[in-house]
């Protein structure tokens, strides 16, 4: 498979605390990769480092063959327009309507007219399963599930090649979480996206992800769910060894 993102010998350190120590990871084009790990294992740090929000102590990150850590800031900013990011709580602008939130990247980074931006906004709303009437609402008027869908619509508005999701089902009830998992799977299939998902939701891992990357001992262990379950590493067995994981495996 073609490698879209390649991470080599990544070290993240804060003071005396080393979070990642020589971490290697390949993310393949077109896959859905779930990143998991226990509390304090560095899931969010890894995501923020890939996104350029955290500078690593050492190591390399390549995107389509281009090294990101040493890339000039202006070039990195242009490259990141090909990425879609949905943060855990949506990170919508509270003072802007849904329409303006979704159109914000278009107004910043595209040459589309105002009418074209608005029409594309409606297309993305429909894509994430929301009605046009939602466009005029403020984030405070939306349910938690709707906020996540609006944030997803904004992440997709520039037609990204890779979509980063930070705890996409966190805070959702089981029915809404299952619906969101199905939405991600549908978008992945229809758009041919590469999806990188930080999650602790076992249902999401089982129903959506092609491979799972488990952070343990400041490094990362990658494989299919069955491969990880067969791995005797204590951190993996502790994470996936519960009754819920075993029941999901029997159902899959």
C-alpha positions as semicolon CSV with decimal commas, in nm:
position;residue;x (nm);y (nm);z (nm)
1;X;0,000;0,000;0,000
2;X;0,111;0,357;-0,064
3;X;0,238;0,537;0,244
4;X;0,081;0,882;0,280
5;X;0,233;0,981;0,616
6;X;0,558;0,836;0,746
7;X;0,688;0,903;1,098
8;X;1,039;0,799;1,192
9;X;1,219;0,803;1,528
10;X;0,981;1,062;1,672
11;X;1,067;1,196;2,017
12;X;0,831;1,419;2,212
13;X;0,951;1,542;2,546
14;X;0,821;1,797;2,797
15;X;1,081;1,879;3,059
16;X;1,199;1,547;3,201
17;X;0,891;1,361;3,074
18;X;0,949;1,174;2,749
19;X;0,612;1,092;2,590
20;X;0,735;0,929;2,268
21;X;1,080;0,775;2,232
22;X;1,180;0,671;1,879
23;X;0,822;0,621;1,757
24;X;0,776;0,487;1,400
25;X;0,443;0,487;1,216
26;X;0,326;0,456;0,855
27;X;-0,024;0,572;0,758
28;X;-0,144;0,430;0,427
29;X;-0,340;0,622;0,168
30;X;-0,709;0,533;0,180
31;X;-0,712;0,356;0,516
32;X;-0,892;0,435;0,840
33;X;-0,637;0,422;1,121
34;X;-0,746;0,432;1,483
35;X;-0,497;0,561;1,741
36;X;-0,555;0,435;2,094
37;X;-0,373;0,415;2,424
38;X;-0,410;0,455;2,795
39;X;-0,433;0,787;2,975
40;X;-0,108;0,979;2,937
41;X;0,019;0,762;2,652
42;X;0,044;1,061;2,418
43;X;-0,244;1,017;2,172
44;X;-0,326;1,386;2,153
45;X;0,044;1,481;2,155
46;X;0,103;1,257;1,854
47;X;-0,190;1,410;1,666
48;X;-0,082;1,764;1,749
49;X;0,272;1,685;1,636
50;X;0,154;1,556;1,299
51;X;-0,060;1,869;1,260
52;X;0,235;2,095;1,337
53;X;0,085;2,223;1,663
54;X;0,365;2,068;1,868
55;X;0,734;2,073;1,776
56;X;0,902;1,736;1,841
57;X;1,236;1,710;2,017
58;X;1,363;1,505;1,723
59;X;1,246;1,277;1,444
60;X;1,096;1,310;1,098
61;X;0,741;1,331;0,964
62;X;0,687;1,293;0,590
63;X;0,365;1,368;0,403
64;X;0,361;1,246;0,041
65;X;0,740;1,238;0,059
66;X;0,778;1,591;0,194
67;X;0,948;1,637;0,532
68;X;0,727;1,846;0,760
69;X;0,934;1,914;1,071
70;X;1,191;2,126;0,887
71;X;0,955;2,261;0,621
72;X;0,929;2,643;0,606
73;X;0,619;2,762;0,790
74;X;0,465;2,921;0,481
75;X;0,500;2,600;0,279
76;X;0,357;2,394;0,566
77;X;0,056;2,627;0,591
78;X;-0,019;2,574;0,221
79;X;0,020;2,197;0,249
80;X;-0,217;2,178;0,548
81;X;-0,500;2,312;0,335
82;X;-0,516;1,957;0,197
83;X;-0,599;1,830;0,546
84;X;-0,930;1,828;0,728
85;X;-0,931;1,841;1,108
86;X;-1,220;1,785;1,349
87;X;-1,132;1,858;1,709
88;X;-1,292;1,679;2,002
89;X;-1,545;1,949;2,095
90;X;-1,592;2,082;1,743
91;X;-1,403;2,410;1,799
92;X;-1,675;2,607;1,621
93;X;-1,671;2,986;1,641
94;X;-1,947;3,055;1,890
95;X;-2,033;3,397;1,748
96;X;-2,068;3,272;1,389
97;X;-2,361;3,088;1,235
98;X;-2,326;2,734;1,109
99;X;-2,308;2,872;0,753
100;X;-2,024;3,109;0,840
101;X;-1,836;2,842;1,036
102;X;-1,838;2,604;0,741
103;X;-1,753;2,876;0,488
104;X;-1,467;3,018;0,695
105;X;-1,192;2,806;0,529
106;X;-1,335;2,883;0,184
107;X;-1,322;3,257;0,245
108;X;-0,968;3,231;0,379
109;X;-0,814;2,994;0,126
110;X;-1,022;2,979;-0,192
111;X;-1,110;3,217;-0,476
112;X;-1,476;3,115;-0,489
113;X;-1,746;3,380;-0,503
114;X;-1,981;3,435;-0,209
115;X;-2,259;3,248;-0,390
116;X;-2,028;2,958;-0,470
117;X;-1,911;2,940;-0,109
118;X;-2,269;2,931;0,018
119;X;-2,373;2,661;-0,228
120;X;-2,074;2,446;-0,137
121;X;-2,161;2,496;0,230
122;X;-2,509;2,352;0,164
123;X;-2,354;2,055;-0,019
124;X;-2,135;1,979;0,283
125;X;-2,431;2,016;0,521
126;X;-2,622;1,758;0,323
127;X;-2,314;1,536;0,309
128;X;-2,302;1,515;0,690
129;X;-2,676;1,458;0,723
130;X;-2,799;1,804;0,825
131;X;-3,088;2,006;0,682
132;X;-3,039;2,346;0,515
133;X;-3,232;2,517;0,796
134;X;-2,941;2,445;1,031
135;X;-2,723;2,692;0,839
136;X;-2,868;2,999;1,012
137;X;-2,833;2,864;1,367
138;X;-2,559;2,944;1,615
139;X;-2,352;2,662;1,772
140;X;-2,524;2,719;2,108
141;X;-2,855;2,622;1,945
142;X;-2,727;2,282;1,834
143;X;-2,712;1,944;2,005
144;X;-2,374;1,786;2,069
145;X;-2,416;1,551;1,775
146;X;-2,506;1,838;1,542
147;X;-2,201;2,037;1,655
148;X;-1,979;1,744;1,558
149;X;-2,149;1,714;1,219
150;X;-2,102;2,086;1,151
151;X;-1,735;2,058;1,252
152;X;-1,703;1,762;1,016
153;X;-1,867;1,961;0,733
154;X;-1,613;2,241;0,790
155;X;-1,326;1,989;0,790
156;X;-1,444;1,857;0,453
157;X;-1,516;2,188;0,281
158;X;-1,173;2,218;0,113
159;X;-1,185;1,860;-0,023
160;X;-0,902;1,722;0,195
161;X;-0,703;1,412;0,109
162;X;-0,671;1,318;0,476
163;X;-0,913;1,368;0,763
164;X;-0,793;1,387;1,125
165;X;-1,055;1,317;1,393
166;X;-0,992;1,376;1,763
167;X;-1,233;1,165;1,975
168;X;-1,518;1,201;1,721
169;X;-1,779;1,017;1,928
170;X;-1,680;1,155;2,269
171;X;-1,981;1,290;2,457
172;X;-2,237;1,131;2,227
173;X;-2,504;0,887;2,338
174;X;-2,470;0,532;2,199
175;X;-2,722;0,584;1,918
176;X;-2,565;0,912;1,803
177;X;-2,217;0,760;1,827
178;X;-2,320;0,467;1,609
179;X;-2,474;0,705;1,354
180;X;-2,153;0,909;1,348
181;X;-1,944;0,596;1,294
182;X;-2,164;0,504;0,997
183;X;-2,127;0,857;0,860
184;X;-1,747;0,838;0,878
185;X;-1,750;0,498;0,706
186;X;-1,978;0,631;0,431
187;X;-1,767;0,942;0,371
188;X;-1,450;0,733;0,369
189;X;-1,596;0,501;0,106
190;X;-1,752;0,772;-0,111
191;X;-1,467;1,024;-0,102
192;X;-1,168;0,790;-0,085
193;X;-1,036;0,970;0,222
194;X;-0,750;0,868;0,445
195;X;-0,882;0,893;0,801
196;X;-0,671;0,916;1,117
197;X;-0,888;0,884;1,426
198;X;-0,782;0,927;1,789
199;X;-1,047;0,747;1,992
200;X;-1,115;0,543;2,303
201;X;-1,446;0,413;2,164
202;X;-1,420;0,037;2,111
203;X;-1,730;0,037;1,890
204;X;-1,565;0,289;1,657
205;X;-1,249;0,080;1,642
206;X;-1,439;-0,237;1,557
207;X;-1,684;-0,088;1,307
208;X;-1,474;0,176;1,129
209;X;-1,097;0,117;1,145
210;X;-0,886;-0,088;0,906
211;X;-0,588;-0,087;1,141
212;X;-0,527;0,016;1,500
213;X;-0,216;0,190;1,636
214;X;-0,169;0,129;2,009
215;X;0,060;0,362;2,204
216;X;0,257;0,174;2,469
217;X;0,598;0,218;2,633
218;X;0,646;0,551;2,448
219;X;0,632;0,369;2,113
220;X;0,351;0,239;1,892
221;X;0,229;-0,108;1,794
222;X;0,020;-0,133;1,478
223;X;-0,198;-0,407;1,335
224;X;-0,547;-0,529;1,268
225;X;-0,770;-0,578;1,567
226;X;-0,716;-0,955;1,561
227;X;-0,339;-0,908;1,540
228;X;-0,341;-0,676;1,841
229;X;-0,560;-0,911;2,042
230;X;-0,307;-1,187;1,976
231;X;-0,018;-0,966;2,093
232;X;0,085;-1,058;2,450
233;X;0,203;-0,705;2,537
234;X;0,051;-0,622;2,880
235;X;-0,072;-0,278;2,772
236;X;-0,256;-0,425;2,472
237;X;-0,408;-0,707;2,673
238;X;-0,510;-0,463;2,945
239;X;-0,678;-0,234;2,691
240;X;-0,851;-0,495;2,475
241;X;-0,883;-0,784;2,715
242;X;-1,216;-0,683;2,865
243;X;-1,552;-0,847;2,807
244;X;-1,671;-0,564;2,582
245;X;-1,384;-0,609;2,337
246;X;-1,427;-0,987;2,333
247;X;-1,801;-0,953;2,267
248;X;-1,740;-0,713;1,980
249;X;-1,484;-0,947;1,830
250;X;-1,733;-1,235;1,837
251;X;-1,990;-1,016;1,662
252;X;-1,747;-0,903;1,390
